[in-house]
Amino acid sequence: MKIRKKEKQLKSPKIHVMKVGIHRKWVIFLWILLISSVAFGIYKNFTAINRHTVHETKVIEKQVIDINPIENFIKNFAKVYYSWKNNQNVIDQRTEALKGYLTKELQDLNIDTIRRDIPTSSSVNDVEIWKVRQIDEHEYAVIFSVDQLITEGDTKKAVNASYEVGVYMDKAGNMVIVRNPTICEIPVKSGYEPKAVENDGTVNGGTTEEINVFLKTFFKLYPTASKEELSYYVKDNVLKPIGKDYVFSEMINPVYRKVGNQVQVSVSVKYLDQQTKATQISQLDLTLQKDKNWMIVK
């Protein structure tokens, strides 16, 4: 009895292990959930939207439009529109000619602009086109000026005015004026004055005298010089023969500035034009360099 009791004490207690069968419903559910998650992840990986920002560059090709036909159309129109006489036949001819330029609406609008009892006559000396601006695919705005000679009795006077009109041009190139001449402004003289170029003291007196002698010799020769003669003064044909009957008079306000081993020259050169007998003043910007002798290199 004692031996058996001792054997019983030596035996390890038996641990109860819970076994889960692979066919139980909730295990099957977990497997289905796992497989579904993996499959969904793979699907999203292949079908995911690329959210990277794509910067598109849109190239717009500008069409070169030949505006010469438009300019000629407006010039011819202006010569008709701004010319008249206090004569019924001439006025009727003008009205008929304008049908070749104006829409029916504008023809009706202009019917009484020149009356039979008008006391003046007008002739057009010149028409200048200042600007042609495209409004849309077929319509253009044109700014032009007209020089007229107005006669009233024995009095004559020159008149200048500027206008803007609207022109429609179809695909075939046919044109019609769709907006009546409307008074406007044209560009006038700007108040801009460029900064005067001055000597900066980088060219000493000796070098200045050398360059003066060189340039005076060159400018005397330049108007009538051949290509071979110019090659002694000018490098790589930077100045070409001009073949003019000019007589050198003087250099005006030459300005010298040294840049590296070169000297930049700004100078006005006075010539007498033997054909017109007028004085011709050329403004030149030259670059000189000295190897053995001075040469114009730019």
C-alpha positions in Angstrom: 0.0 0.0 0.0 2.8 2.4 0.8 4.5 1.7 -2.5 1.4 2.4 -4.6 0.9 5.7 -2.7 4.4 6.8 -3.5 4.0 6.0 -7.2 0.8 7.9 -7.2 2.6 11.0 -5.8 5.3 10.8 -8.4 2.9 11.0 -11.3 2.5 14.5 -12.9 -0.9 16.0 -12.9 -2.6 15.7 -16.2 -3.2 19.1 -18.0 -6.5 19.4 -19.8 -6.0 20.6 -23.4 -9.0 22.0 -25.2 -8.9 20.9 -28.9 -10.5 23.0 -31.5 -11.8 21.1 -34.5 -11.1 22.5 -37.9 -14.6 22.0 -39.0 -16.3 24.1 -36.4 -18.4 27.0 -37.9 -16.7 29.9 -36.3 -13.3 28.7 -37.5 -14.6 28.4 -41.0 -15.9 32.0 -40.7 -12.5 33.3 -39.6 -10.8 31.6 -42.5 -13.3 33.2 -44.9 -12.8 36.6 -43.3 -9.0 36.3 -43.7 -9.1 35.1 -47.3 -11.6 37.9 -48.1 -9.4 40.6 -46.5 -6.3 39.4 -48.5 -8.3 39.3 -51.7 -9.7 42.7 -51.1 -6.3 44.1 -50.4 -4.9 42.6 -53.6 -7.9 44.1 -55.6 -7.4 47.6 -54.1 -3.7 47.4 -54.9 -4.4 46.9 -58.6 -7.4 49.2 -58.9 -6.2 52.1 -56.6 -6.5 55.6 -58.1 -3.2 57.2 -58.6 -3.5 60.5 -56.7 -0.2 62.0 -57.8 -0.8 65.5 -59.2 -0.2 65.5 -63.0 0.8 68.9 -64.3 -0.2 69.2 -67.9 1.5 71.7 -70.2 -0.9 73.0 -72.9 1.0 74.3 -75.9 -1.0 76.9 -77.8 0.2 77.4 -81.3 -0.2 81.0 -82.5 -1.4 81.4 -86.0 0.3 84.0 -88.1 -2.4 86.0 -89.7 -1.7 88.0 -92.9 -3.2 91.4 -92.1 -2.3 93.0 -95.5 -5.7 92.2 -97.0 -7.4 93.9 -94.0 -5.2 96.9 -94.2 -5.8 97.3 -97.9 -9.5 96.9 -97.4 -9.6 99.7 -94.8 -7.4 102.0 -96.9 -9.7 101.6 -99.9 -12.8 102.1 -97.7 -11.3 105.3 -96.1 -10.5 106.9 -99.5 -14.2 106.4 -100.5 -15.8 107.3 -97.1 -13.8 110.5 -96.6 -14.0 111.9 -100.1 -16.9 113.9 -101.4 -18.0 117.0 -103.4 -21.0 119.2 -103.0 -22.4 117.6 -106.2 -25.3 115.2 -106.2 -23.9 112.8 -108.8 -20.6 112.5 -106.8 -22.5 112.0 -103.6 -24.7 109.2 -105.3 -21.5 107.6 -106.6 -20.0 107.7 -103.1 -23.1 106.1 -101.6 -23.1 103.3 -104.2 -19.4 102.7 -103.7 -19.8 102.3 -99.9 -22.2 99.3 -100.5 -19.0 97.4 -101.3 -17.7 98.0 -97.8 -20.6 98.4 -95.3 -23.3 96.1 -94.0 -26.8 97.0 -94.9 -27.4 98.4 -91.4 -24.3 100.7 -91.7 -25.4 101.8 -95.1 -28.7 103.0 -93.7 -26.9 104.6 -90.7 -24.7 106.7 -93.1 -27.3 107.6 -95.6 -27.4 111.3 -94.5 -23.8 111.9 -93.4 -23.0 113.7 -96.7 -26.0 115.9 -97.8 -26.5 117.5 -101.1 -26.2 121.0 -99.6 -22.9 120.3 -97.9 -20.7 123.4 -98.3 -17.4 121.5 -98.4 -15.5 119.1 -100.6 -12.9 116.6 -99.4 -10.1 114.7 -100.9 -7.9 112.1 -99.1 -4.2 112.7 -99.2 -3.1 109.7 -97.1 -4.5 106.8 -95.0 -2.2 105.1 -92.3 -3.0 101.9 -90.5 -1.8 102.0 -86.9 -3.1 98.8 -85.4 -5.0 95.6 -86.3 -6.3 93.7 -83.3 -8.1 90.4 -83.5 -11.3 90.3 -81.4 -12.5 86.8 -82.2 -12.1 84.2 -84.9 -13.6 86.4 -87.6 -13.7 90.0 -86.3 -10.9 92.6 -86.2 -10.6 96.1 -84.8 -8.6 98.4 -87.0 -7.2 101.8 -86.0 -6.3 104.1 -88.8 -5.7 107.8 -89.5 -6.8 110.0 -92.4 -5.2 113.1 -93.9 -7.9 115.1 -95.7 -7.8 118.3 -97.7 -11.0 120.2 -97.0 -12.1 122.8 -99.5 -14.8 125.4 -98.7 -15.1 128.1 -101.3 -11.7 129.6 -101.8 -10.4 128.2 -98.4 -8.4 125.0 -98.2 -7.1 123.4 -95.0 -5.5 120.1 -94.1 -7.4 117.9 -91.5 -6.1 114.8 -89.7 -8.2 112.5 -87.6 -8.0 108.9 -86.4 -10.7 106.3 -86.1 -11.4 102.7 -85.2 -13.6 100.3 -87.3 -14.8 96.7 -86.9 -14.1 94.4 -89.8 -15.6 90.9 -90.3 -13.6 88.4 -92.5 -15.0 85.0 -93.4 -13.1 81.8 -94.1 -12.9 82.7 -97.8 -11.2 86.0 -96.9 -14.2 88.2 -97.9 -14.6 91.3 -95.7 -17.3 93.7 -94.5 -17.2 96.6 -92.1 -19.5 95.8 -89.1 -18.8 98.8 -86.9 -18.8 102.4 -88.1 -15.6 104.6 -88.0 -15.4 105.8 -84.4 -13.1 108.6 -83.4 -10.1 107.5 -81.2 -6.5 108.3 -80.4 -3.3 107.2 -81.9 0.1 107.0 -80.3 2.0 110.3 -79.8 5.5 111.2 -78.9 6.8 109.6 -75.7 8.4 111.7 -73.0 11.2 109.2 -72.6 14.8 110.5 -72.7 17.6 107.9 -72.7 20.4 108.4 -70.2 23.4 110.2 -71.8 26.5 108.1 -72.2 29.6 109.7 -70.7 33.3 109.0 -70.6 34.2 107.0 -67.5 37.9 107.8 -67.4 39.0 104.3 -68.2 40.7 105.3 -71.5 43.7 107.5 -71.0 44.6 110.6 -73.1 47.2 108.8 -75.3 44.8 106.0 -76.2 42.0 108.5 -76.9 44.2 110.4 -79.3 45.2 107.2 -81.1 41.5 106.2 -81.5 40.5 109.6 -82.7 43.1 109.5 -85.5 42.0 105.9 -86.4 38.3 106.8 -86.5 38.7 110.0 -88.5 40.7 108.1 -91.1 38.1 105.3 -91.2 35.0 107.6 -91.4 36.6 109.6 -94.3 37.0 106.3 -96.2 33.9 104.5 -95.1 31.1 105.9 -97.4 32.9 104.9 -100.7 35.1 102.1 -99.4 35.1 98.6 -101.0 35.0 95.4 -99.1 38.8 95.0 -99.5 39.5 98.5 -98.3 37.3 98.1 -95.2 39.1 94.9 -94.3 42.1 97.0 -93.0 39.8 98.7 -90.5 37.0 96.2 -89.9 37.2 92.6 -88.7 35.0 89.8 -90.0 32.8 92.2 -92.1 31.0 93.7 -89.1 30.5 96.8 -91.2 29.7 96.3 -94.9 30.2 98.7 -97.8 27.4 101.4 -98.2 28.4 103.0 -101.5 27.3 106.5 -100.7 28.5 109.9 -102.0 29.1 111.3 -98.5 31.9 113.7 -97.5 33.1 113.4 -93.9 32.7 116.5 -91.8 33.4 115.8 -88.1 32.9 113.4 -85.2 30.5 114.7 -82.5 30.9 113.9 -78.8 32.8 110.6 -79.0 32.6 108.6 -75.8 35.2 106.0 -74.9 34.9 103.2 -72.3 37.4 100.4 -71.7 36.0 96.9 -71.2 38.7 94.3 -70.8 41.1 94.6 -73.7 38.5 96.4 -75.9 37.2 99.9 -76.1 33.6 100.7 -76.6 32.9 103.8 -78.7 29.6 105.8 -79.0 29.9 108.6 -81.5 27.8 110.7 -83.9 29.4 111.3 -87.4 28.5 114.2 -89.5 28.5 113.8 -93.3 27.5 116.1 -96.2 25.3 114.2 -98.7 26.5 115.2 -102.1 23.3 114.3 -103.8 20.8 116.0 -101.6 23.2 118.7 -100.2 21.8 118.0 -96.8 23.7 117.1 -93.7 23.5 113.4 -92.6 24.3 112.5 -89.0 24.9 108.8 -88.2 25.0 107.5 -84.6 27.3 104.6 -84.2 28.2 102.2 -81.3 31.4 100.4 -82.1 33.8 98.1 -80.3 37.5 98.5 -81.0 40.4 96.3 -80.2 44.2 96.7 -80.8 46.5 93.9 -81.8 49.2 95.5 -84.0 46.7 98.2 -85.1 43.2 99.3 -84.0 40.4 97.4 -85.6 36.6 97.6 -85.4 35.5 94.2 -84.1 31.9 94.8 -83.3 
